Amino acid sequence: MPIRRPGAPPPPAGPGPGLGAAAGPGGPGAFGGLPGPPRLARRLQHPAQVILTGFGLAIAIGTALLSLPVATTTGERASFVDALFTATSAVCVTGLAVVDTQLHWSTFGELVILGLFQVGGLGIMTMAALTMLLVSRRLGLRTRLVAQMETKVPGLGGIRRTIRNIVIFSLICETVTAIVLTTRFALTYHLGFGDAVYHGVFHAVSAFNNAGFALYPDGMTRFATDPWILLPLALAVIVGGLGFPVVFELLREWRKPAMWSVQTRITLMVTAILLVGGTIVITAVEGSNPATLGAHDGEAAVLGGFFYSAMTRSGGFNSVDIAVMRPESLFASDILMFIGGGSGSTAGGIKVTTFGLLAFVIWAEMRGEPRVNVGRRRVPSPNQRQALTIALLSISAVAIGTFVMLAATAYPFDAVLFEVISAFGTVGMSTGITPHLPVAMKILLVALMFVGRVGPLTAASALALREKTRRFELPEERTIVG
């Protein structure tokens, strides 16, 4: 116990109002003066709890609504598994379905699904913004300054503006896409104005949120040669999959590429490589397959290859029958689905930033460089370890899910692996086996969708918040690798 000199003022009851300070009722909080009771402040320090609770509550509400008789076209209650699977797929913006969306669900049910993947998409980006704020305030001063400089989220006022900009930008993208689709549906496919608007809005919101839900039993195969349908959908998926940090930085600094952050550089570079590479591979492999792209001429085949490449990034729509695609295409699809889209976006997967960062780590190691550099920036070691951790945890989840499904069903390996990665990567593409899986395997896919949606974000925030400085170092000893 410290000794106090006579007449000296009493010491403060806590560590003060700085980072990590205790907070009394109405006093300073854990984040530099954030007001609120201690329990709330402690909860705000763990965004993983907020993320899991928020998505779990949304799935529970969606399941309850889809279980109502009014949600189906027959007026009968949907089974609990069907309602749970559909609600999870919508909230996690996946798009996998165990029943036909248009034939099984009524207009009320379809609107519930639309609302769920709209909330899921905005929730993902909002949670990412809040996590960035929490992480930046828990790290050291220098790291916080760098994070605030790159994310442009300096405090609570900044986070409010960021969330408002996310909502506005999302609605603008969805509105523009819906107008183009509505016009095409009305003028070319002779839908009534009401039906054209409904179809346009539903698919526009589904595309921007990378949800993959369609109102047609065959997906988008009926529009396989129509660029006015496929290209707006693909563009909405790509923009939604970039992530709000990248999009907002591009809007601010599009004339100054030298000022772009490491995240923006990696996201744009890897996204372009995967889009172009995926288009070339799919077009080359399926161009001679008469059951898929081989049935179209050259331009339509390239359009189909590009659309498929964009959709495997987490979009989920299909313009060809995936069940008859060649094994090489399915394997390429597995790679693209596993990587996914950008951080803080509506896309799933391990994220292009994780993949790109690991590629730079490998490149630096092959060149014998002691540091990993991207452009004129050095990537800190904790970021490298976090990327490796997320990648290995994701590989483990896919491997376990594939093993269990292979042991429980008689489906071939390539179809099972495709389905598992599609669920974990929240893509929504399917070889057609999902509706025929046993109940236990549907529950497995539900778990994979949930883990794949909230897992990487939760793991990333948890790893960043656990970062701390060690005050001592142990003796170094190298091991044999390889």
C-alpha positions as CSV (number, residue, x, y, z in Angstrom):
1,M,0.0,0.0,0.0
2,P,1.5,3.4,-1.0
3,I,2.4,5.8,1.8
4,R,0.9,9.3,1.6
5,R,2.5,12.4,3.1
6,P,0.5,14.3,5.7
7,G,-1.6,17.0,4.0
8,A,-1.1,15.5,0.5
9,P,-4.3,15.1,-1.6
10,P,-5.7,11.6,-1.7
11,P,-4.7,9.5,-4.8
12,P,-7.3,8.9,-7.5
13,A,-9.5,5.9,-7.2
14,G,-8.7,4.5,-10.6
15,P,-6.0,4.7,-13.3
16,G,-7.6,7.9,-14.7
17,P,-9.6,8.6,-17.7
18,G,-7.2,7.3,-20.3
19,L,-7.4,4.2,-22.3
20,G,-8.5,1.2,-20.2
21,A,-9.7,3.4,-17.4
22,A,-12.4,2.2,-15.1
23,A,-15.7,4.0,-15.3
24,G,-18.2,4.7,-12.8
25,P,-21.9,5.6,-13.5
26,G,-21.8,8.7,-15.6
27,G,-18.0,8.8,-15.5
28,P,-15.4,8.4,-18.1
29,G,-15.5,5.1,-20.1
30,A,-12.9,2.7,-21.4
31,F,-12.4,4.6,-24.6
32,G,-11.0,8.0,-23.6
33,G,-14.1,9.4,-21.9
34,L,-16.9,7.3,-23.5
35,P,-19.7,7.7,-20.9
36,G,-21.7,4.8,-19.6
37,P,-21.8,2.2,-16.9
38,P,-18.9,-0.2,-16.4
39,R,-20.7,-3.2,-17.7
40,L,-21.6,-1.5,-21.0
41,A,-18.0,-0.3,-21.4
42,R,-16.7,-3.8,-20.8
43,R,-19.1,-5.2,-23.4
44,L,-18.0,-2.5,-25.9
45,Q,-14.5,-3.7,-25.5
46,H,-15.4,-7.1,-27.0
47,P,-16.9,-6.5,-30.4
48,A,-17.0,-10.3,-30.9
49,Q,-19.9,-10.5,-28.5
50,V,-21.7,-7.7,-30.3
51,I,-21.2,-9.3,-33.7
52,L,-22.3,-12.8,-32.6
53,T,-25.3,-11.5,-30.7
54,G,-26.4,-9.2,-33.5
55,F,-26.3,-11.8,-36.3
56,G,-27.8,-14.5,-34.0
57,L,-30.7,-12.2,-33.1
58,A,-31.3,-11.3,-36.7
59,I,-31.4,-15.0,-37.7
60,A,-33.8,-15.9,-34.9
61,I,-36.2,-13.1,-35.9
62,G,-35.9,-14.2,-39.6
63,T,-36.6,-17.8,-38.7
64,A,-39.7,-16.8,-36.7
65,L,-41.1,-14.7,-39.6
66,L,-40.4,-17.3,-42.2
67,S,-42.1,-19.9,-40.0
68,L,-45.4,-18.0,-40.2
69,P,-48.1,-19.5,-42.5
70,V,-48.3,-16.2,-44.5
71,A,-44.7,-16.6,-45.5
72,T,-45.3,-19.6,-47.9
73,T,-47.4,-19.8,-51.1
74,T,-49.4,-22.7,-49.7
75,G,-50.3,-21.1,-46.5
76,E,-48.7,-23.9,-44.5
77,R,-45.9,-23.4,-42.0
78,A,-42.5,-24.0,-43.4
79,S,-40.4,-26.6,-41.5
80,F,-38.1,-25.2,-38.9
81,V,-35.0,-26.4,-40.8
82,D,-36.1,-24.7,-44.0
83,A,-36.9,-21.5,-42.2
84,L,-33.7,-21.5,-40.2
85,F,-31.6,-22.4,-43.3
86,T,-33.2,-19.6,-45.4
87,A,-32.9,-17.0,-42.6
88,T,-29.3,-17.8,-42.0
89,S,-28.5,-17.8,-45.7
90,A,-30.1,-14.4,-46.0
91,V,-28.6,-12.7,-42.9
92,C,-25.2,-14.1,-43.8
93,V,-25.8,-12.9,-47.4
94,T,-25.0,-16.4,-48.8
95,G,-27.8,-17.3,-51.1
96,L,-27.8,-21.1,-50.7
97,A,-31.4,-22.4,-50.7
98,V,-33.1,-25.6,-49.8
99,V,-36.4,-24.6,-51.4
100,D,-37.2,-22.6,-54.5
101,T,-37.4,-18.9,-53.5
102,Q,-40.1,-17.9,-55.9
103,L,-42.3,-21.1,-55.7
104,H,-42.1,-21.8,-52.0
105,W,-42.1,-18.4,-50.4
106,S,-45.0,-15.9,-50.8
107,T,-44.5,-12.2,-51.5
108,F,-44.4,-11.7,-47.7
109,G,-41.7,-14.3,-47.4
110,E,-39.7,-12.9,-50.2
111,L,-39.8,-9.4,-48.6
112,V,-38.7,-10.9,-45.3
113,I,-35.7,-12.5,-47.2
114,L,-34.9,-9.2,-48.9
115,G,-35.0,-7.4,-45.6
116,L,-32.8,-10.0,-44.0
117,F,-30.0,-9.7,-46.5
118,Q,-30.3,-6.0,-46.6
119,V,-29.9,-5.9,-42.8
120,G,-27.1,-8.5,-43.1
121,G,-25.2,-6.6,-45.7
122,L,-25.4,-3.2,-43.9
123,G,-24.8,-4.9,-40.6
124,I,-21.5,-6.4,-41.8
125,M,-20.2,-3.1,-43.0
126,T,-21.4,-1.3,-39.9
127,M,-19.9,-3.9,-37.6
128,A,-16.6,-3.6,-39.5
129,A,-16.7,0.2,-39.0
130,L,-17.3,-0.1,-35.3
131,T,-14.6,-2.7,-34.9
132,M,-12.2,-0.4,-36.6
133,L,-13.0,2.3,-34.1
134,L,-12.6,-0.1,-31.1
135,V,-9.4,-1.6,-32.4
136,S,-7.8,1.8,-33.2
137,R,-8.6,3.0,-29.7
138,R,-7.2,0.0,-27.9
139,L,-3.8,0.0,-29.7
140,G,-0.8,2.1,-29.0
141,L,-0.6,5.8,-29.8
142,R,1.5,5.4,-32.9
143,T,-0.7,2.6,-34.3
144,R,-3.8,4.5,-33.5
145,L,-2.6,7.6,-35.4
146,V,-1.8,5.4,-38.4
147,A,-5.1,3.6,-38.2
148,Q,-7.0,6.9,-37.9
149,M,-5.1,8.5,-40.8
150,E,-5.8,5.5,-43.1
151,T,-9.4,4.8,-42.1
152,K,-10.4,8.5,-41.6
153,V,-12.4,7.5,-38.5
154,P,-11.0,9.7,-35.8
155,G,-13.7,9.2,-33.1
156,L,-17.3,8.7,-32.3
157,G,-18.3,11.6,-34.5
158,G,-16.3,10.1,-37.3
159,I,-17.9,6.7,-36.9
160,R,-21.4,8.2,-37.1
161,R,-20.5,9.9,-40.3
162,T,-19.0,6.7,-41.6
163,I,-22.1,4.7,-40.9
164,R,-24.3,7.4,-42.4
165,N,-22.1,7.3,-45.5
166,I,-22.2,3.5,-45.7
167,V,-26.0,3.6,-45.7
168,I,-26.3,6.4,-48.2
169,F,-23.7,4.8,-50.6
170,S,-25.4,1.4,-50.4
171,L,-28.8,2.9,-51.2
172,I,-27.4,4.9,-54.1
173,C,-25.8,1.8,-55.6
174,E,-28.9,-0.3,-55.1
175,T,-31.1,2.4,-56.6
176,V,-29.0,2.8,-59.7
177,T,-28.8,-0.9,-60.3
178,A,-32.5,-1.3,-59.7
179,I,-33.3,1.4,-62.3
180,V,-31.2,-0.3,-64.9
181,L,-32.7,-3.7,-64.2
182,T,-36.3,-2.4,-64.0
183,T,-36.0,-0.7,-67.3
184,R,-34.6,-3.8,-69.0
185,F,-37.3,-6.1,-67.4
186,A,-40.0,-3.7,-68.6
187,L,-38.9,-2.9,-72.1
188,T,-37.3,-6.2,-73.2
189,Y,-39.0,-8.9,-71.1
190,H,-42.4,-7.2,-71.1
191,L,-43.0,-7.4,-67.4
192,G,-45.6,-5.1,-66.0
193,F,-44.3,-1.9,-64.3
194,G,-45.0,-3.3,-60.8
195,D,-43.4,-6.6,-61.5
196,A,-40.4,-5.0,-63.2
197,V,-39.8,-2.7,-60.2
198,Y,-40.2,-5.6,-57.8
199,H,-37.7,-7.9,-59.7
200,G,-35.3,-5.0,-60.3
201,V,-35.2,-3.9,-56.6
202,F,-35.0,-7.5,-55.3
203,H,-32.1,-8.5,-57.5
204,A,-30.3,-5.1,-57.1
205,V,-30.3,-5.3,-53.3
206,S,-29.3,-9.0,-53.5
207,A,-26.4,-8.2,-55.9
208,F,-24.9,-5.2,-53.9
209,N,-25.1,-7.2,-50.7
210,N,-23.5,-10.2,-52.4
211,A,-26.6,-12.3,-51.3
212,G,-27.1,-14.3,-54.4
213,F,-30.9,-14.8,-54.0
214,A,-32.8,-14.9,-57.3
215,L,-36.5,-15.1,-58.1
216,Y,-36.0,-17.6,-60.8
217,P,-35.6,-21.4,-60.4
218,D,-32.7,-21.5,-62.8
219,G,-30.9,-18.4,-61.4
220,M,-29.8,-16.1,-64.1
221,T,-29.3,-18.7,-66.8
222,R,-32.3,-17.3,-68.8
223,F,-30.3,-14.0,-69.1
224,A,-27.0,-15.7,-70.0
225,T,-26.5,-13.6,-73.2
226,D,-28.0,-10.3,-71.9
227,P,-25.3,-7.8,-70.9
228,W,-27.9,-5.3,-69.7
229,I,-28.8,-7.8,-66.9
230,L,-25.5,-9.5,-66.2
231,L,-23.2,-6.5,-66.2
232,P,-25.2,-4.3,-63.8
233,L,-25.4,-7.3,-61.4
234,A,-21.7,-8.0,-61.7
235,L,-20.8,-4.4,-61.2
236,A,-23.0,-4.2,-58.1
237,V,-21.4,-7.4,-56.7
238,I,-17.9,-6.0,-57.4
239,V,-18.5,-2.6,-55.8
240,G,-20.2,-4.2,-52.8
241,G,-17.3,-6.6,-52.5
242,L,-14.6,-4.0,-52.4
243,G,-15.4,-2.8,-48.9
244,F,-16.3,0.6,-47.6
245,P,-12.8,1.6,-46.5
246,V,-11.5,1.1,-50.1
247,V,-14.6,2.7,-51.8
248,F,-14.5,5.8,-49.6
249,E,-10.7,6.2,-50.0
250,L,-11.1,5.9,-53.8
251,L,-13.8,8.5,-53.8
252,R,-11.5,10.9,-51.9
253,E,-8.1,10.1,-53.4
254,W,-8.9,8.6,-56.9
255,R,-6.6,11.2,-58.5
256,K,-3.7,10.4,-56.1
257,P,-2.8,6.7,-56.4
258,A,0.5,7.4,-54.5
259,M,-1.6,8.3,-51.4
260,W,-3.6,5.0,-51.4
261,S,-3.3,2.9,-48.2
262,V,-1.9,-0.6,-48.2
263,Q,-5.4,-2.0,-47.9
264,T,-6.6,-0.2,-50.9
265,R,-3.6,-1.2,-53.0
266,I,-3.9,-4.9,-52.0
267,T,-7.6,-5.0,-52.5
268,L,-7.6,-3.4,-56.0
269,M,-4.6,-5.5,-57.2
270,V,-5.8,-8.9,-56.0
271,T,-9.4,-8.1,-57.1
272,A,-8.3,-7.3,-60.6
273,I,-6.0,-10.4,-60.8
274,L,-8.8,-12.7,-59.6
275,L,-11.4,-11.2,-61.9
276,V,-9.3,-11.3,-65.0
277,G,-7.7,-14.7,-64.1
278,G,-11.0,-16.2,-63.3
279,T,-12.6,-15.0,-66.5
280,I,-9.7,-16.4,-68.6
281,V,-9.8,-19.8,-66.9
282,I,-13.6,-20.3,-66.9
283,T,-13.9,-19.1,-70.5
284,A,-11.1,-21.3,-71.7
285,V,-12.3,-24.5,-69.8
286,E,-16.1,-24.1,-70.4
287,G,-15.9,-22.5,-73.8
288,S,-15.8,-26.0,-75.3
289,N,-18.4,-27.4,-73.0
290,P,-21.7,-27.4,-75.0
291,A,-23.7,-27.7,-71.7
292,T,-22.4,-24.3,-70.4
293,L,-20.5,-21.5,-72.3
294,G,-19.9,-23.6,-75.4
295,A,-23.5,-23.1,-76.3
296,H,-22.9,-19.3,-76.9
297,D,-20.8,-17.4,-79.4
298,G,-17.5,-15.7,-78.6
299,E,-18.7,-12.5,-77.0
300,A,-21.5,-14.2,-75.0
301,A,-19.0,-16.8,-73.8
302,V,-16.6,-14.1,-72.5
303,L,-19.6,-12.4,-70.9
304,G,-20.6,-15.6,-69.2
305,G,-17.0,-16.2,-68.0
306,F,-16.7,-12.8,-66.6
307,F,-20.0,-13.0,-64.9
308,Y,-19.2,-16.3,-63.3
309,S,-15.8,-15.1,-62.2
310,A,-17.4,-12.1,-60.5
311,M,-20.1,-14.2,-58.9
312,T,-17.6,-16.7,-57.3
313,R,-16.2,-13.8,-55.4
314,S,-19.3,-14.0,-53.2
315,G,-22.0,-12.8,-55.6
316,G,-23.8,-16.2,-55.8
317,F,-25.8,-15.7,-59.0
318,N,-25.3,-18.2,-61.8
319,S,-25.8,-17.9,-65.6
320,V,-24.8,-21.5,-66.3
321,D,-25.8,-24.8,-64.9
322,I,-23.0,-25.4,-62.3
323,A,-23.9,-29.1,-62.0
324,V,-22.6,-29.8,-65.5
325,M,-19.4,-27.8,-65.3
326,R,-16.1,-29.5,-65.7
327,P,-14.0,-30.5,-62.6
328,E,-11.3,-28.0,-63.5
329,S,-13.9,-25.2,-63.4
330,L,-15.2,-26.4,-60.0
331,F,-11.7,-26.4,-58.6
332,A,-11.0,-22.9,-59.9
333,S,-14.3,-21.8,-58.4
334,D,-13.3,-23.3,-55.0
335,I,-10.2,-21.1,-55.0
336,L,-12.1,-18.0,-55.9
337,M,-14.9,-18.6,-53.4
338,F,-12.4,-19.3,-50.6
339,I,-10.5,-16.0,-51.2
340,G,-13.7,-13.9,-51.4
341,G,-13.8,-10.1,-51.5
342,G,-12.6,-7.1,-49.6
343,S,-12.4,-6.5,-45.9
344,G,-15.3,-4.5,-44.5
345,S,-17.5,-5.5,-47.5
346,T,-20.6,-7.6,-48.0
347,A,-18.4,-10.4,-49.6
348,G,-17.2,-13.5,-47.7
349,G,-14.2,-15.7,-47.8
350,I,-10.9,-15.1,-46.1
351,K,-10.8,-11.7,-47.9
352,V,-8.5,-10.5,-50.7
353,T,-6.4,-8.5,-48.2
354,T,-5.6,-11.7,-46.2
355,F,-4.7,-13.5,-49.4
356,G,-2.7,-10.6,-50.8
357,L,-0.8,-10.1,-47.6
358,L,0.2,-13.7,-47.4
359,A,1.4,-13.5,-51.0
360,F,3.6,-10.5,-50.1
361,V,4.9,-12.4,-47.1
362,I,5.9,-15.4,-49.3
363,W,7.5,-13.1,-51.9
364,A,9.5,-11.3,-49.2
365,E,10.6,-14.7,-47.7
366,M,11.6,-16.0,-51.2
367,R,13.7,-12.9,-51.8
368,G,15.3,-13.1,-48.3
369,E,14.0,-9.7,-47.2
370,P,13.7,-9.3,-43.4
371,R,10.6,-7.0,-43.8
372,V,7.3,-7.2,-45.8
373,N,6.8,-4.1,-47.8
374,V,3.8,-3.1,-49.9
375,G,4.6,0.0,-52.0
376,R,6.3,2.4,-49.6
377,R,4.7,0.9,-46.5
378,R,6.0,-1.8,-44.2
379,V,3.5,-4.3,-43.0
380,P,3.8,-5.0,-39.2
381,S,4.4,-8.5,-37.9
382,P,1.1,-8.7,-36.0
383,N,-0.8,-8.2,-39.3
384,Q,1.1,-11.0,-40.9
385,R,0.3,-13.4,-38.0
386,Q,-3.4,-12.4,-38.1
387,A,-3.6,-13.1,-41.8
388,L,-2.0,-16.5,-41.3
389,T,-4.2,-17.3,-38.4
390,I,-7.4,-16.5,-40.3
391,A,-6.3,-18.5,-43.3
392,L,-5.4,-21.6,-41.3
393,L,-8.6,-21.4,-39.2
394,S,-10.7,-21.1,-42.4
395,I,-8.9,-24.1,-44.0
396,S,-9.6,-26.1,-40.9
397,A,-13.3,-25.2,-41.0
398,V,-13.6,-26.2,-44.7
399,A,-11.6,-29.4,-44.2
400,I,-13.7,-30.5,-41.2
401,G,-17.0,-29.7,-43.0
402,T,-15.9,-31.5,-46.1
403,F,-14.9,-34.6,-44.1
404,V,-18.1,-34.8,-42.2
405,M,-20.3,-34.4,-45.3
406,L,-18.3,-37.0,-47.2
407,A,-18.8,-39.4,-44.3
408,A,-22.5,-38.7,-44.1
409,T,-23.5,-38.6,-47.8
410,A,-22.7,-40.4,-51.0
411,Y,-22.0,-37.3,-53.1
412,P,-18.7,-37.0,-55.0
413,F,-15.8,-35.1,-53.5
414,D,-15.8,-32.1,-55.9
415,A,-19.5,-31.5,-55.3
416,V,-19.2,-31.7,-51.5
417,L,-16.1,-29.5,-51.4
418,F,-17.9,-26.9,-53.7
419,E,-20.9,-26.8,-51.4
420,V,-18.9,-26.5,-48.2
421,I,-16.7,-23.7,-49.6
422,S,-19.8,-22.0,-51.0
423,A,-21.4,-22.0,-47.6
424,F,-18.3,-21.0,-45.6
425,G,-17.4,-18.3,-48.2
426,T,-21.0,-17.0,-48.1
427,V,-21.2,-17.4,-51.9
428,G,-24.4,-19.2,-52.5
429,M,-23.5,-21.1,-55.6
430,S,-24.6,-24.8,-55.6
431,T,-24.1,-27.9,-57.7
432,G,-27.7,-28.7,-56.8
433,I,-27.2,-31.1,-53.9
434,T,-28.2,-28.7,-51.1
435,P,-31.9,-29.3,-51.2
436,H,-31.4,-33.1,-51.1
437,L,-29.0,-33.2,-48.1
438,P,-30.2,-34.9,-44.9
439,V,-31.3,-32.6,-42.1
440,A,-28.0,-32.9,-40.2
441,M,-26.0,-31.8,-43.2
442,K,-28.3,-28.8,-43.7
443,I,-27.6,-27.8,-40.1
444,L,-23.9,-28.3,-40.8
445,L,-24.2,-25.8,-43.7
446,V,-26.1,-23.4,-41.5
447,A,-23.1,-23.5,-39.0
448,L,-20.6,-23.0,-41.8
449,M,-22.5,-20.0,-43.2
450,F,-22.7,-18.4,-39.7
451,V,-19.0,-19.1,-39.0
452,G,-17.9,-18.0,-42.4
453,R,-19.8,-14.8,-42.1
454,V,-19.0,-13.7,-38.6
455,G,-15.9,-15.8,-38.0
456,P,-13.2,-13.9,-40.0
457,L,-14.5,-10.5,-38.7
458,T,-14.8,-11.8,-35.1
459,A,-11.3,-13.4,-35.3
460,A,-9.7,-10.4,-36.8
461,S,-11.1,-8.0,-34.2
462,A,-10.3,-10.4,-31.3
463,L,-6.7,-10.8,-32.5
464,A,-6.2,-7.1,-32.9
465,L,-7.8,-6.3,-29.5
466,R,-5.5,-8.9,-27.8
467,E,-2.4,-7.3,-29.2
468,K,-0.1,-6.3,-26.4
469,T,3.6,-5.4,-25.9
470,R,5.8,-8.0,-24.1
471,R,8.2,-6.5,-21.7
472,F,10.8,-9.2,-22.1
473,E,12.1,-11.5,-24.9
474,L,13.0,-15.2,-24.6
475,P,16.2,-16.6,-26.2
476,E,15.8,-17.3,-29.9
477,E,16.1,-20.8,-31.3
478,R,15.5,-21.7,-34.9
479,T,13.8,-24.9,-36.0
480,I,14.0,-26.9,-39.2
481,V,11.2,-25.9,-41.6
482,G,10.2,-28.0,-44.5
